[in-house]
Amino acid sequence: MKRVVRRVINHKYTAVNPNILIVGSVINFDCFIKRFGDYVIIIEAGTLITSELAHIINQNQDIYIAVHDMEKVKVYKTQFGEDEHSKELNQIRSVEEAMRSMFAVKEELKELKSLEKQITKAYQRTVDLMEAIFNEKSETLPLNALFVATEVLVDYLYSEEINVMPIVLPLMPHEYSTHHHSTNVAVFSIILAKTLGLPKADLLDVAYAGLLHDIGKIRIDRFILLKPASLEDDEYDLIKRHSEYGFEILQNNGITNRKILDGVRFHHEKLDGSGYPEKLRGIRIPKFARIIGMCDVFDALTTRRTYRSNYSTYEALMLIKQEMAEQFDVRYTDTFIRLLASR
């Protein structure tokens, strides 16, 4: 994805649906998003629309095109028909639709013959649900659908016989999006917690907390979340509040499970006391928060952001193991490394 550049141009703009962008095409017009009354370029002309980039763009309700480029848009729409992948990306448009799909997925999974296909469908339906939740930005959460998502993920990732890492890793795009990241952290947390010997009931709770660990970001403007340059101090302070916001949102939805609440609230705490929001140290950090926190950092490192490229699996693990050694539980780190090394 091209670096976002702020432009101050006296063009007139028109809003269009992000769904006009077709995976596999190269656009010949600039696309903008609107932030604080200004138009900020998010994709430059000449950019290839990848599936990962499409997922990021679809987090915006509208994108904007300079009026003088609308003829180019018409030619583009004529030239590129909507492909099957684009139809799949745009199929889920609301939380209500995503909920219906999630409630139907249990029976669909039973009809699939292979574990790989079952995990793939469970993963994608969960991504669709999380995408709808983050797009809608409602603080009233679809708790039942989220529980179904955790159930199917746990059921099909809980294997005594095989390491499921080789199945899940190819499903995860290298381009960052909040809904993929939330799903990935839940998946990694389930696998790690299971390998650590946690009971299945705890796997459901850690999956639930993993899915919702970043839910507080729905209170934060996307321009700050997607900012390609260094954050100002006040912007960074606002982002750091997302774990507390998430804790509040879960409480407001009637969630009282302390393991889930603590997993969301404290997932940015570090063993050396350098984390937030409470600067907890060592064993004062709840177990779920330690598991989710390490999975969160690994997934963030291995996905591309607007301000940096992604690290390889090996590079990310070495950063966690060596440069962040004082921040994470060594038992969790070593177990995670073994899981990835044996794939």
Backbone torsions as a table, in degrees:
resi	resn	phi	psi	omega
1	MET	NA	135.4	-178.7
2	LYS	-67.8	150.9	176.7
3	ARG	-65.4	135.1	-180.0
4	VAL	-72.3	131.3	-179.4
5	VAL	-123.2	130.1	176.8
6	ARG	-78.6	128.4	178.9
7	ARG	-122.1	137.5	175.5
8	VAL	-111.9	97.2	-175.3
9	ILE	-132.2	138.7	-178.2
10	ASN	-85.3	45.7	175.2
11	HIS	-84.7	159.7	167.4
12	LYS	-96.3	145.1	-175.1
13	TYR	-124.4	154.8	174.9
14	THR	-129.7	141.4	-178.4
15	ALA	-80.9	139.4	174.9
16	VAL	-135.6	158.1	178.0
17	ASN	-74.6	134.2	178.0
18	PRO	-57.1	-19.4	-177.2
19	ASN	-66.8	-9.3	177.2
20	ILE	-70.2	-19.6	-177.4
21	LEU	-80.2	123.7	-172.6
22	ILE	-104.6	128.4	178.3
23	VAL	-58.4	131.8	179.0
24	GLY	94.8	-6.7	179.7
25	SER	-96.0	161.6	173.1
26	VAL	-114.7	121.9	-177.3
27	ILE	-84.4	150.0	177.8
28	ASN	-116.5	28.6	177.1
29	PHE	-144.1	151.0	177.7
30	ASP	-79.3	145.4	175.6
31	CYS	-116.5	141.5	-176.3
32	PHE	-126.0	158.4	165.0
33	ILE	-120.3	158.2	-177.2
34	LYS	-102.4	125.6	179.6
35	ARG	-136.6	118.5	176.6
36	PHE	53.4	42.8	176.5
37	GLY	81.1	-4.2	179.6
38	ASP	-108.7	156.1	177.8
39	TYR	-103.8	123.1	-174.5
40	VAL	-114.4	125.7	-178.3
41	ILE	-70.9	131.4	-179.0
42	ILE	-114.2	-27.3	173.2
43	ILE	-137.9	129.5	178.9
44	GLU	-90.1	152.5	173.5
45	ALA	-55.3	140.5	-178.4
46	GLY	95.1	1.8	-178.6
47	THR	-86.5	136.0	172.8
48	LEU	-79.0	129.3	179.0
49	ILE	-85.7	103.8	175.8
50	THR	-88.7	166.6	178.1
51	SER	-63.9	-36.7	179.2
52	GLU	-65.6	-42.3	178.8
53	LEU	-65.0	-39.5	178.5
54	ALA	-60.4	-40.0	178.2
55	HIS	-60.6	-40.9	-179.7
56	ILE	-67.4	-46.0	-178.1
57	ILE	-63.1	-35.4	-178.4
58	ASN	-69.9	-3.7	173.3
59	GLN	-75.6	-14.2	177.9
60	ASN	-97.0	137.5	178.4
61	GLN	-68.0	-35.9	179.4
62	ASP	-138.3	150.4	163.5
63	ILE	-119.4	165.7	-174.6
64	TYR	-124.0	142.4	179.1
65	ILE	-122.3	137.5	174.6
66	ALA	-60.4	136.8	-175.6
67	VAL	-55.8	-38.0	-178.0
68	HIS	-68.3	-10.7	178.5
69	ASP	-98.5	0.8	-174.2
70	MET	-65.8	-28.2	175.3
71	GLU	-64.9	-38.5	176.1
72	LYS	-62.7	-38.1	178.8
73	VAL	-63.6	-42.2	179.5
74	LYS	-62.1	-43.5	178.4
75	VAL	-63.2	-42.5	179.4
76	TYR	-60.0	-46.2	-178.3
77	LYS	-66.1	-31.2	176.9
78	THR	-72.6	-38.5	-175.3
79	GLN	-73.0	-38.8	-174.7
80	PHE	-112.0	112.6	172.6
81	GLY	-77.6	157.9	179.9
82	GLU	-67.2	122.3	-179.3
83	ASP	-85.8	172.2	-175.2
84	GLU	-63.6	-35.9	-179.0
85	HIS	-67.0	-38.9	177.8
86	SER	-63.3	-39.4	177.6
87	LYS	-61.0	-40.0	179.2
88	GLU	-65.1	-42.1	-179.6
89	LEU	-62.8	-35.5	-172.6
90	ASN	-97.5	4.1	-175.9
91	GLN	-67.4	-39.7	-179.2
92	ILE	-92.8	113.8	-174.5
93	ARG	-116.5	-11.9	-178.2
94	SER	-147.1	160.5	176.8
95	VAL	-62.0	-37.8	-179.6
96	GLU	-61.2	-44.6	178.4
97	GLU	-66.2	-41.1	179.0
98	ALA	-64.0	-36.4	177.3
99	MET	-63.7	-44.2	179.6
100	ARG	-60.9	-42.2	179.1
101	SER	-65.3	-38.3	-179.8
102	MET	-67.2	-40.7	-179.1
103	PHE	-67.0	-24.8	-179.4
104	ALA	-87.6	-11.1	-168.2
105	VAL	-71.9	-27.4	-177.7
106	LYS	-59.7	-46.5	179.7
107	GLU	-68.3	-36.6	179.3
108	GLU	-64.0	-38.9	-178.5
109	LEU	-66.0	-33.6	179.8
110	LYS	-63.8	-26.6	-177.2
111	GLU	-82.3	-13.8	-179.2
112	LEU	-83.4	140.9	-171.4
113	LYS	-85.4	-36.5	-172.8
114	SER	-105.0	150.1	176.8
115	LEU	-62.7	-36.5	179.5
116	GLU	-60.0	-44.8	179.1
117	LYS	-67.9	-35.8	179.2
118	GLN	-65.6	-45.8	179.6
119	ILE	-65.2	-39.9	-179.9
120	THR	-60.4	-46.2	-179.7
121	LYS	-68.4	-42.2	178.7
122	ALA	-60.5	-41.9	178.7
123	TYR	-63.5	-49.3	-175.4
124	GLN	-65.9	-39.5	178.1
125	ARG	-64.7	-35.6	177.6
126	THR	-68.0	-41.9	175.6
127	VAL	-57.8	-44.6	179.7
128	ASP	-59.6	-43.2	179.8
129	LEU	-63.5	-47.1	-178.6
130	MET	-66.0	-36.2	177.2
131	GLU	-61.9	-44.7	179.4
132	ALA	-62.7	-40.8	-179.8
133	ILE	-63.4	-47.1	-178.6
134	PHE	-71.1	-31.1	177.0
135	ASN	-69.1	-42.2	-176.7
136	GLU	-73.4	-30.1	176.6
137	LYS	58.0	28.7	176.0
138	SER	-86.8	139.2	178.4
139	GLU	-85.6	-0.5	171.3
140	THR	-91.5	107.8	-170.7
141	LEU	-90.1	146.5	175.8
142	PRO	-80.5	77.4	-169.8
143	LEU	-59.2	-41.7	-178.0
144	ASN	-65.1	-41.8	178.8
145	ALA	-65.8	-37.7	177.0
146	LEU	-64.4	-37.5	178.4
147	PHE	-67.3	-39.0	176.6
148	VAL	-61.7	-41.0	178.7
149	ALA	-59.6	-45.4	179.5
150	THR	-65.7	-37.7	179.4
151	GLU	-61.1	-49.1	-176.0
152	VAL	-69.7	-36.2	177.5
153	LEU	-63.7	-46.6	-179.5
154	VAL	-64.7	-44.6	-177.5
155	ASP	-58.1	-41.1	-173.2
156	TYR	-96.4	-11.7	174.4
157	LEU	-95.5	-13.7	-176.8
158	TYR	-83.9	90.6	-179.0
159	SER	-122.6	125.7	177.3
160	GLU	-79.9	-18.4	-169.1
161	GLU	-100.3	-32.5	-174.3
162	ILE	-131.2	157.7	171.8
163	ASN	-85.8	117.3	-175.2
164	VAL	-84.9	-0.7	179.2
165	MET	-54.0	-43.6	180.0
166	PRO	-62.2	-20.9	177.9
167	ILE	-82.9	-42.1	-172.4
168	VAL	-80.6	-33.9	-174.6
169	LEU	-59.6	-42.7	178.6
170	PRO	-66.0	-16.4	179.9
171	LEU	-77.9	-18.0	-170.5
172	MET	-93.5	117.5	-179.5
173	PRO	-68.7	154.0	179.8
174	HIS	-85.5	-8.3	177.2
175	GLU	-93.1	132.6	-175.1
176	TYR	-73.1	136.1	164.3
177	SER	-145.6	148.7	-174.5
178	THR	-63.8	-37.2	-177.0
179	HIS	-72.2	-38.3	174.7
180	HIS	-67.3	-44.0	-179.5
181	HIS	-58.7	-44.6	-179.8
182	SER	-61.7	-42.9	178.6
183	THR	-66.4	-42.9	-179.9
184	ASN	-61.2	-43.4	-179.6
185	VAL	-63.5	-39.8	176.8
186	ALA	-62.3	-44.8	-179.2
187	VAL	-62.5	-49.9	179.1
188	PHE	-60.4	-39.7	-178.2
189	SER	-65.4	-39.5	177.2
190	ILE	-61.5	-49.6	-176.8
191	ILE	-63.0	-44.1	-179.5
192	LEU	-66.5	-46.3	-178.7
193	ALA	-62.5	-39.5	178.4
194	LYS	-64.1	-43.3	-179.8
195	THR	-66.2	-30.8	177.7
196	LEU	-75.9	-6.5	176.7
197	GLY	92.2	14.1	177.8
198	LEU	-69.1	145.4	179.0
199	PRO	-67.1	160.4	-174.7
200	LYS	-61.0	-33.3	177.8
201	ALA	-61.1	-38.2	177.0
202	ASP	-68.7	-32.5	178.3
203	LEU	-62.6	-39.2	177.5
204	LEU	-62.6	-42.0	-178.5
205	ASP	-70.2	-41.8	-179.5
206	VAL	-68.9	-31.9	175.6
207	ALA	-66.4	-41.9	179.5
208	TYR	-62.7	-46.1	178.6
209	ALA	-65.4	-38.1	178.7
210	GLY	-62.9	-43.7	178.5
211	LEU	-61.0	-35.1	-172.6
212	LEU	-106.1	10.9	-174.7
213	HIS	-62.7	-27.2	-179.5
214	ASP	-108.7	15.3	-175.6
215	ILE	-61.2	-25.6	178.5
216	GLY	-62.9	-16.3	179.8
217	LYS	-69.6	-12.7	176.9
218	ILE	-67.2	-15.0	176.6
219	ARG	-88.7	-3.3	-174.2
220	ILE	-110.7	136.1	-178.4
221	ASP	-59.8	136.4	-177.3
222	ARG	-63.5	-27.2	178.8
223	PHE	-61.7	-37.7	177.7
224	ILE	-71.9	-42.6	-178.8
225	LEU	-63.4	-33.5	-176.4
226	LEU	-102.6	8.1	-176.3
227	LYS	-59.5	127.9	-175.5
228	PRO	-82.6	-19.9	-177.9
229	ALA	-98.0	177.4	178.8
230	SER	-61.9	140.9	179.8
231	LEU	-76.8	144.8	169.5
232	GLU	-69.6	160.5	-177.4
233	ASP	-57.5	-41.9	-178.3
234	ASP	-69.8	-32.0	176.7
235	GLU	-69.0	-41.7	178.5
236	TYR	-65.4	-39.7	177.1
237	ASP	-61.2	-38.1	178.9
238	LEU	-66.3	-45.6	179.6
239	ILE	-61.6	-38.3	179.8
240	LYS	-63.2	-18.0	-179.9
241	ARG	-81.5	-5.2	-173.8
242	HIS	-63.5	-31.0	179.7
243	SER	-69.3	-37.2	175.6
244	GLU	-69.6	-40.8	176.3
245	TYR	-59.0	-44.0	179.5
246	GLY	-60.8	-42.7	176.9
247	PHE	-57.2	-44.9	-180.0
248	GLU	-65.3	-42.9	-178.7
249	ILE	-62.6	-43.3	178.9
250	LEU	-63.7	-43.6	177.5
251	GLN	-61.7	-41.3	179.4
252	ASN	-65.3	-21.3	176.8
253	ASN	-91.4	7.2	175.6
254	GLY	86.1	10.6	178.4
255	ILE	-78.4	122.7	-178.2
256	THR	-116.5	-6.0	-179.6
257	ASN	-62.5	112.6	-173.9
258	ARG	-63.9	-34.2	179.8
259	LYS	-63.4	-43.1	178.8
260	ILE	-67.1	-46.9	-178.7
261	LEU	-60.8	-45.0	-179.5
262	ASP	-68.9	-34.3	177.5
263	GLY	-60.7	-40.3	179.2
264	VAL	-74.1	-45.8	-173.8
265	ARG	-68.4	-36.1	-169.3
266	PHE	-112.4	17.6	-175.4
267	HIS	-69.8	-10.6	175.9
268	HIS	-103.1	9.2	173.4
269	GLU	-74.9	149.6	-179.4
270	LYS	-125.6	147.3	-175.7
271	LEU	-57.4	-29.9	-177.9
272	ASP	-86.4	5.2	178.1
273	GLY	84.1	8.6	-177.0
274	SER	-88.8	0.0	-176.0
275	GLY	-88.9	-165.0	179.4
276	TYR	-146.6	159.4	13.6
277	PRO	-92.9	-12.6	-172.4
278	GLU	-108.8	-0.5	-176.4
279	LYS	53.8	44.5	178.2
280	LEU	-69.0	153.9	179.5
281	ARG	-123.6	149.7	169.1
282	GLY	51.3	-133.8	-174.6
283	ILE	-72.4	-5.7	173.8
284	ARG	-68.0	-20.8	177.4
285	ILE	-79.2	123.6	-178.0
286	PRO	-58.4	149.4	-175.4
287	LYS	-56.4	-46.3	-179.1
288	PHE	-60.7	-39.5	-179.5
289	ALA	-64.9	-36.6	178.7
290	ARG	-68.0	-40.9	178.7
291	ILE	-65.7	-51.4	-177.5
292	ILE	-64.4	-39.0	-178.4
293	GLY	-61.2	-42.0	179.5
294	MET	-70.0	-41.5	177.7
295	CYS	-64.6	-36.0	177.7
296	ASP	-60.8	-48.9	-178.6
297	VAL	-65.7	-42.8	-180.0
298	PHE	-60.4	-47.8	-178.7
299	ASP	-66.0	-38.1	178.5
300	ALA	-63.2	-40.0	-179.4
301	LEU	-67.8	-32.9	-173.9
302	THR	-93.4	10.3	174.2
303	THR	-120.2	144.8	180.0
304	ARG	-70.9	142.0	174.5
305	ARG	-119.9	169.8	-179.8
306	THR	-64.9	-21.1	-175.4
307	TYR	-107.4	-3.1	178.2
308	ARG	-162.6	160.8	174.4
309	SER	-83.1	169.7	-178.9
310	ASN	-83.5	152.9	173.0
311	TYR	-86.1	153.0	171.9
312	SER	-71.4	165.1	177.5
313	THR	-55.6	-45.8	-178.9
314	TYR	-62.5	-47.1	-179.0
315	GLU	-61.3	-42.3	-179.8
316	ALA	-64.0	-43.3	-179.8
317	LEU	-66.0	-37.5	178.4
318	MET	-67.6	-37.1	175.6
319	LEU	-61.6	-45.4	-179.4
320	ILE	-66.2	-42.7	-175.3
321	LYS	-72.6	-37.8	-173.1
322	GLN	-102.7	-61.1	-174.1
323	GLU	-76.4	-22.0	179.6
324	MET	-114.2	22.6	-172.9
325	ALA	-58.3	-33.4	-177.6
326	GLU	-80.6	-7.0	-174.3
327	GLN	-96.9	-23.7	-172.8
328	PHE	-121.7	153.1	178.1
329	ASP	-64.5	120.2	-174.2
330	VAL	-62.0	-33.0	179.1
331	ARG	-64.7	-42.6	179.3
332	TYR	-66.7	-43.1	-179.4
333	THR	-61.0	-48.6	-178.2
334	ASP	-64.5	-38.5	178.3
335	THR	-64.2	-43.0	179.8
336	PHE	-63.9	-40.8	178.3
337	ILE	-62.1	-43.0	179.1
338	ARG	-63.1	-39.4	179.2
339	LEU	-61.7	-42.7	-178.3
340	LEU	-76.5	-32.4	-179.1
341	ALA	-71.3	-26.3	-175.8
342	SER	-93.3	6.5	-176.1
343	ARG	-74.2	NA	NA
